[in-house]
Amino acid sequence: MFGFLFGAACLLGLTATVARGHHGYGHCGPGHRGRGFRHARARHFLNHLLDRLNTTPGQEKVIRETVDTLFDELHDARRDFRGTRTDVAEAIRASVLDRASVEAVFDRHDQVIDRVRQSALDAFAKIHETLDDRQRKILAEIVESGPFGRSFRGFRGFH
């Protein structure tokens, strides 16, 4: 069970890393090179992963679409979390802490987290079903050892 949760956390980390480059990052123009570089590294990471798994064009299409859908959900969640700063600031600013408004913020966060969790589980299931047994074994080794471990040799995108 712990292995599954750790693997899920690693895959979420991967998608979050790639998501940072999604939605126009890297197209900000001059002066925003850091974001564009991160996007290129994330894209390179996903391409290298797909190469390492030796995916077919059909598998790549499904995986990329699935990751894009998850990125959209992560982007929306990030926006939703940012939107709660004002509510928390108002509760703190008051002479007496408005516990109900802070509870409402936590309730909204719980809903967002549940939504992201469900999207991530759906994405994991779709990718799992798309890969064959050999590819699943390779992906499991990569998740277990991390992107810099022996199972993912040759990738130098984050160095």
Backbone as CSV, one residue per row, in Angstrom:
resi,resn,N_x,N_y,N_z,CA_x,CA_y,CA_z,C_x,C_y,C_z
1,MET,0.827,-1.194,0.000,0.000,0.000,0.000,0.867,1.253,0.000
2,PHE,1.920,1.245,0.853,2.800,2.405,0.908,3.467,2.636,-0.444
3,GLY,3.857,1.551,-1.111,4.497,1.668,-2.422,3.575,2.340,-3.426
4,PHE,2.300,1.971,-3.403,1.347,2.587,-4.318,1.220,4.077,-4.038
5,LEU,1.116,4.431,-2.752,0.992,5.847,-2.397,2.244,6.618,-2.776
6,PHE,3.415,6.018,-2.548,4.664,6.677,-2.915,4.742,6.851,-4.426
7,GLY,4.378,5.807,-5.154,4.372,5.894,-6.611,3.400,6.945,-7.110
8,ALA,2.242,7.006,-6.491,1.251,8.014,-6.866,1.789,9.412,-6.586
9,ALA,2.467,9.570,-5.442,3.050,10.880,-5.117,4.127,11.261,-6.124
10,CYS,4.939,10.296,-6.527,5.978,10.572,-7.525,5.356,10.963,-8.866
11,LEU,4.313,10.241,-9.265,3.659,10.573,-10.526,2.978,11.936,-10.451
12,LEU,2.403,12.267,-9.299,1.829,13.600,-9.126,2.912,14.664,-9.206
13,GLY,4.068,14.374,-8.614,5.192,15.309,-8.701,5.627,15.513,-10.132
14,LEU,5.664,14.429,-10.891,6.021,14.520,-12.306,5.014,15.383,-13.050
15,THR,3.725,15.122,-12.825,2.717,15.895,-13.547,2.723,17.352,-13.120
16,ALA,2.981,17.611,-11.839,3.059,18.998,-11.382,4.240,19.711,-12.015
17,THR,5.362,18.997,-12.137,6.540,19.588,-12.763,6.253,19.921,-14.215
18,VAL,5.632,18.982,-14.903,5.312,19.216,-16.306,4.232,20.287,-16.423
19,ALA,3.306,20.316,-15.474,2.213,21.296,-15.513,2.722,22.719,-15.379
20,ARG,3.822,22.900,-14.689,4.372,24.249,-14.553,4.671,24.843,-15.919
21,GLY,5.045,24.001,-16.853,5.360,24.493,-18.185,4.144,24.571,-19.076
22,HIS,3.061,23.996,-18.671,1.832,23.958,-19.455,1.101,25.295,-19.340
23,HIS,0.154,25.552,-20.181,-0.684,26.739,-20.149,0.090,28.019,-20.441
24,GLY,0.964,27.978,-21.403,1.575,29.207,-21.866,2.865,29.590,-21.197
25,TYR,3.281,28.937,-20.138,4.580,29.251,-19.569,5.600,28.984,-20.668
26,GLY,6.569,29.792,-20.755,7.552,29.613,-21.803,7.212,30.431,-23.029
27,HIS,6.030,31.007,-23.049,5.631,31.866,-24.151,5.414,33.285,-23.644
28,CYS,6.112,33.618,-22.561,5.927,34.910,-21.914,6.773,35.996,-22.540
29,GLY,7.664,35.631,-23.415,8.516,36.623,-24.051,9.810,36.820,-23.300
30,PRO,10.580,37.812,-23.711,11.874,38.061,-23.091,11.719,38.385,-21.607
31,GLY,12.733,37.988,-20.844,12.714,38.281,-19.420,12.094,37.186,-18.579
32,HIS,11.524,36.195,-19.200,10.900,35.088,-18.464,11.543,33.770,-18.861
33,ARG,12.849,33.779,-19.058,13.543,32.580,-19.519,13.421,31.420,-18.561
34,GLY,13.409,31.685,-17.276,13.346,30.600,-16.302,12.125,29.724,-16.501
35,ARG,10.995,30.331,-16.715,9.770,29.551,-16.917,9.820,28.788,-18.225
36,GLY,10.299,29.414,-19.267,10.397,28.728,-20.551,11.359,27.557,-20.481
37,PHE,12.458,27.735,-19.759,13.422,26.657,-19.610,12.803,25.493,-18.851
38,ARG,12.048,25.798,-17.815,11.383,24.750,-17.041,10.417,23.989,-17.943
39,HIS,9.708,24.700,-18.794,8.763,24.058,-19.701,9.499,23.126,-20.644
40,ALA,10.609,23.572,-21.186,11.380,22.741,-22.109,11.898,21.497,-21.391
41,ARG,12.355,21.664,-20.151,12.849,20.505,-19.395,11.721,19.528,-19.114
42,ALA,10.560,20.032,-18.756,9.429,19.158,-18.462,8.997,18.398,-19.707
43,ARG,8.947,19.091,-20.824,8.580,18.449,-22.092,9.620,17.384,-22.450
44,HIS,10.901,17.738,-22.232,11.988,16.796,-22.500,11.858,15.579,-21.586
45,PHE,11.512,15.809,-20.326,11.338,14.717,-19.371,10.250,13.752,-19.844
46,LEU,9.098,14.289,-20.242,8.005,13.432,-20.702,8.404,12.691,-21.972
47,ASN,9.064,13.388,-22.907,9.515,12.725,-24.132,10.489,11.593,-23.816
48,HIS,11.418,11.859,-22.900,12.390,10.829,-22.522,11.684,9.654,-21.858
49,LEU,10.720,9.936,-21.020,9.966,8.868,-20.365,9.249,8.006,-21.401
50,LEU,8.604,8.645,-22.358,7.896,7.894,-23.400,8.868,7.079,-24.245
51,ASP,10.034,7.643,-24.528,11.067,6.894,-25.256,11.537,5.700,-24.446
52,ARG,11.767,5.924,-23.169,12.252,4.851,-22.282,11.233,3.720,-22.212
53,LEU,9.949,4.074,-22.239,8.893,3.069,-22.200,8.665,2.428,-23.563
54,ASN,9.269,3.031,-24.608,9.111,2.539,-25.980,7.624,2.444,-26.351
55,THR,6.925,3.555,-26.146,5.484,3.589,-26.400,5.197,3.688,-27.893
56,THR,4.051,3.190,-28.267,3.594,3.309,-29.642,2.980,4.697,-29.822
57,PRO,2.814,5.145,-31.071,2.167,6.450,-31.274,0.771,6.526,-30.642
58,GLY,0.025,5.442,-30.684,-1.299,5.427,-30.067,-1.222,5.567,-28.556
59,GLN,-0.257,4.876,-27.944,-0.073,4.996,-26.500,0.360,6.410,-26.136
60,GLU,1.279,6.966,-26.910,1.742,8.333,-26.642,0.584,9.317,-26.680
61,LYS,-0.284,9.168,-27.666,-1.423,10.077,-27.793,-2.309,10.006,-26.548
62,VAL,-2.618,8.798,-26.103,-3.467,8.630,-24.920,-2.778,9.220,-23.692
63,ILE,-1.495,8.934,-23.520,-0.766,9.419,-22.349,-0.686,10.934,-22.353
64,ARG,-0.350,11.528,-23.496,-0.257,12.991,-23.569,-1.615,13.649,-23.299
65,GLU,-2.688,13.110,-23.870,-4.023,13.664,-23.624,-4.406,13.533,-22.156
66,THR,-4.065,12.401,-21.554,-4.370,12.172,-20.145,-3.596,13.143,-19.261
67,VAL,-2.310,13.319,-19.563,-1.490,14.253,-18.788,-2.004,15.678,-18.983
68,ASP,-2.384,16.039,-20.206,-2.932,17.379,-20.447,-4.202,17.614,-19.628
69,THR,-5.067,16.627,-19.571,-6.291,16.748,-18.777,-5.954,16.937,-17.301
70,LEU,-4.984,16.175,-16.814,-4.569,16.318,-15.423,-3.942,17.689,-15.187
71,PHE,-3.160,18.189,-16.152,-2.571,19.529,-16.038,-3.656,20.584,-15.912
72,ASP,-4.697,20.451,-16.726,-5.800,21.412,-16.658,-6.422,21.417,-15.268
73,GLU,-6.606,20.221,-14.699,-7.176,20.118,-13.354,-6.243,20.740,-12.319
74,LEU,-4.944,20.484,-12.439,-3.975,21.063,-11.515,-3.942,22.585,-11.640
75,HIS,-4.037,23.073,-12.848,-4.050,24.527,-13.080,-5.278,25.149,-12.420
76,ASP,-6.430,24.513,-12.596,-7.661,25.018,-11.968,-7.555,24.980,-10.449
77,ALA,-6.971,23.903,-9.915,-6.819,23.784,-8.461,-5.902,24.877,-7.926
78,ARG,-4.845,25.137,-8.638,-3.915,26.189,-8.210,-4.631,27.534,-8.164
79,ARG,-5.439,27.802,-9.171,-6.215,29.045,-9.204,-7.198,29.100,-8.041
80,ASP,-7.848,27.965,-7.750,-8.806,27.909,-6.650,-8.127,28.149,-5.305
81,PHE,-6.942,27.602,-5.114,-6.224,27.808,-3.860,-5.794,29.257,-3.703
82,ARG,-5.357,29.866,-4.785,-4.955,31.275,-4.707,-6.131,32.160,-4.328
83,GLY,-7.302,31.797,-4.776,-8.483,32.600,-4.511,-8.885,32.648,-3.046
84,THR,-8.325,31.803,-2.216,-8.719,31.778,-0.805,-7.888,32.715,0.060
85,ARG,-6.835,33.282,-0.469,-5.988,34.180,0.325,-6.770,35.356,0.885
86,THR,-7.613,35.919,0.066,-8.407,37.072,0.500,-9.310,36.698,1.670
87,ASP,-9.948,35.538,1.580,-10.841,35.096,2.653,-10.082,34.906,3.967
88,VAL,-8.912,34.300,3.904,-8.109,34.094,5.110,-7.635,35.433,5.654
89,ALA,-7.210,36.315,4.765,-6.750,37.642,5.205,-7.866,38.394,5.914
90,GLU,-9.078,38.325,5.402,-10.216,38.995,6.044,-10.484,38.410,7.427
91,ALA,-10.384,37.090,7.550,-10.618,36.458,8.856,-9.545,36.878,9.853
92,ILE,-8.337,37.007,9.407,-7.233,37.421,10.285,-7.355,38.900,10.644
93,ARG,-7.795,39.707,9.709,-7.893,41.155,9.898,-8.950,41.538,10.936
94,ALA,-9.967,40.733,11.073,-11.068,41.051,12.006,-10.565,41.067,13.446
95,SER,-11.269,41.811,14.297,-10.869,41.909,15.703,-11.050,40.567,16.426
96,VAL,-12.023,39.776,15.980,-12.240,38.431,16.517,-12.186,37.472,15.327
97,LEU,-11.436,36.385,15.488,-11.281,35.424,14.392,-12.639,34.848,14.001
98,ASP,-12.954,34.983,12.730,-14.196,34.422,12.197,-13.930,32.965,11.814
99,ARG,-14.135,32.096,12.778,-13.830,30.678,12.581,-14.649,30.071,11.442
100,ALA,-15.876,30.529,11.282,-16.743,29.975,10.232,-16.173,30.248,8.842
101,SER,-15.627,31.449,8.632,-15.074,31.744,7.311,-13.795,30.946,7.048
102,VAL,-12.991,30.722,8.095,-11.792,29.897,7.928,-12.197,28.447,7.663
103,GLU,-13.226,27.964,8.366,-13.737,26.617,8.113,-14.230,26.492,6.675
104,ALA,-14.889,27.523,6.168,-15.370,27.502,4.785,-14.200,27.398,3.808
105,VAL,-13.097,28.088,4.109,-11.896,27.991,3.270,-11.385,26.550,3.270
106,PHE,-11.310,25.944,4.458,-10.843,24.559,4.544,-11.777,23.612,3.794
107,ASP,-13.076,23.864,3.887,-14.033,23.023,3.167,-13.823,23.119,1.657
108,ARG,-13.588,24.337,1.157,-13.317,24.510,-0.277,-12.025,23.796,-0.663
109,HIS,-11.010,23.892,0.187,-9.751,23.195,-0.086,-9.972,21.688,-0.156
110,ASP,-10.755,21.163,0.765,-11.042,19.730,0.755,-11.713,19.312,-0.551
111,GLN,-12.640,20.135,-1.031,-13.310,19.832,-2.291,-12.337,19.853,-3.462
112,VAL,-11.437,20.833,-3.477,-10.440,20.925,-4.552,-9.498,19.724,-4.496
113,ILE,-9.050,19.383,-3.310,-8.141,18.240,-3.158,-8.825,16.951,-3.592
114,ASP,-10.076,16.777,-3.233,-10.821,15.589,-3.666,-10.945,15.544,-5.187
115,ARG,-11.209,16.693,-5.787,-11.320,16.767,-7.248,-9.993,16.401,-7.914
116,VAL,-8.887,16.935,-7.404,-7.566,16.636,-7.967,-7.222,15.165,-7.746
117,ARG,-7.528,14.660,-6.559,-7.256,13.250,-6.266,-7.993,12.348,-7.241
118,GLN,-9.260,12.639,-7.495,-10.043,11.823,-8.421,-9.489,11.913,-9.840
119,SER,-9.110,13.119,-10.260,-8.522,13.289,-11.593,-7.210,12.529,-11.710
120,ALA,-6.390,12.580,-10.649,-5.110,11.861,-10.663,-5.345,10.353,-10.725
121,LEU,-6.287,9.851,-9.939,-6.584,8.416,-9.979,-7.094,7.994,-11.352
122,ASP,-7.950,8.819,-11.950,-8.440,8.531,-13.301,-7.286,8.506,-14.300
123,ALA,-6.364,9.475,-14.166,-5.210,9.542,-15.069,-4.318,8.323,-14.876
124,PHE,-4.044,7.960,-13.613,-3.199,6.791,-13.349,-3.823,5.541,-13.950
125,ALA,-5.140,5.397,-13.769,-5.830,4.213,-14.291,-5.757,4.170,-15.810
126,LYS,-5.961,5.302,-16.452,-5.938,5.340,-17.920,-4.548,5.025,-18.449
127,ILE,-3.516,5.599,-17.826,-2.148,5.325,-18.256,-1.795,3.864,-17.980
128,HIS,-2.189,3.354,-16.830,-1.918,1.959,-16.472,-2.541,1.018,-17.485
129,GLU,-3.762,1.295,-17.869,-4.476,0.445,-18.817,-3.886,0.558,-20.226
130,THR,-3.278,1.699,-20.546,-2.688,1.914,-21.869,-1.374,1.150,-22.044
131,LEU,-0.620,1.007,-20.956,0.697,0.359,-21.034,0.567,-1.157,-20.966
132,ASP,1.534,-1.838,-21.575,1.574,-3.291,-21.449,2.376,-3.660,-20.194
133,ASP,2.452,-4.949,-19.893,3.111,-5.398,-18.662,4.579,-4.970,-18.603
134,ARG,5.294,-5.069,-19.715,6.705,-4.691,-19.747,6.866,-3.203,-19.452
135,GLN,6.022,-2.385,-20.059,6.087,-0.932,-19.856,5.719,-0.557,-18.421
136,ARG,4.735,-1.247,-17.849,4.371,-0.990,-16.456,5.530,-1.304,-15.525
137,LYS,6.236,-2.384,-15.827,7.388,-2.758,-15.000,8.468,-1.685,-15.076
138,ILE,8.741,-1.183,-16.270,9.743,-0.126,-16.443,9.308,1.136,-15.717
139,LEU,8.046,1.529,-15.881,7.542,2.731,-15.209,7.614,2.577,-13.690
140,ALA,7.283,1.404,-13.193,7.352,1.159,-11.749,8.790,1.302,-11.252
141,GLU,9.750,0.806,-12.027,11.160,0.944,-11.637,11.585,2.405,-11.630
142,ILE,11.111,3.175,-12.606,11.445,4.603,-12.666,10.838,5.334,-11.481
143,VAL,9.582,5.046,-11.171,8.920,5.691,-10.039,9.627,5.317,-8.742
144,GLU,10.000,4.059,-8.618,10.647,3.595,-7.400,12.026,4.226,-7.204
145,SER,12.794,4.355,-8.275,14.156,4.873,-8.139,14.224,6.389,-8.302
146,GLY,13.166,7.002,-8.801,13.172,8.448,-9.023,13.763,8.781,-10.379
147,PRO,13.603,10.020,-10.827,14.055,10.386,-12.171,15.566,10.365,-12.332
148,PHE,16.318,10.351,-11.233,17.774,10.363,-11.337,18.375,9.009,-10.989
149,GLY,17.535,8.020,-10.765,18.004,6.691,-10.405,18.500,5.921,-11.613
150,ARG,18.970,4.724,-11.351,19.523,3.878,-12.407,18.507,3.568,-13.486
151,SER,17.242,3.468,-13.140,16.219,3.083,-14.115,15.953,4.154,-15.157
152,PHE,16.447,5.348,-14.928,16.150,6.445,-15.853,17.442,7.062,-16.386
153,ARG,18.426,6.231,-16.599,19.713,6.703,-17.100,19.558,7.397,-18.429
154,GLY,20.405,8.337,-18.639,20.414,9.052,-19.906,19.647,10.346,-19.857
155,PHE,18.777,10.505,-18.872,18.028,11.748,-18.773,18.852,12.772,-18.021
156,ARG,19.061,13.913,-18.623,19.868,14.958,-17.999,19.118,16.280,-17.984
157,GLY,17.809,16.261,-18.078,17.039,17.480,-18.192,16.996,18.357,-16.958
158,PHE,17.265,17.806,-15.785,17.158,18.599,-14.572,18.514,18.885,-13.941
159,HIS,19.595,18.545,-14.620,20.924,18.781,-14.043,21.433,20.143,-14.414
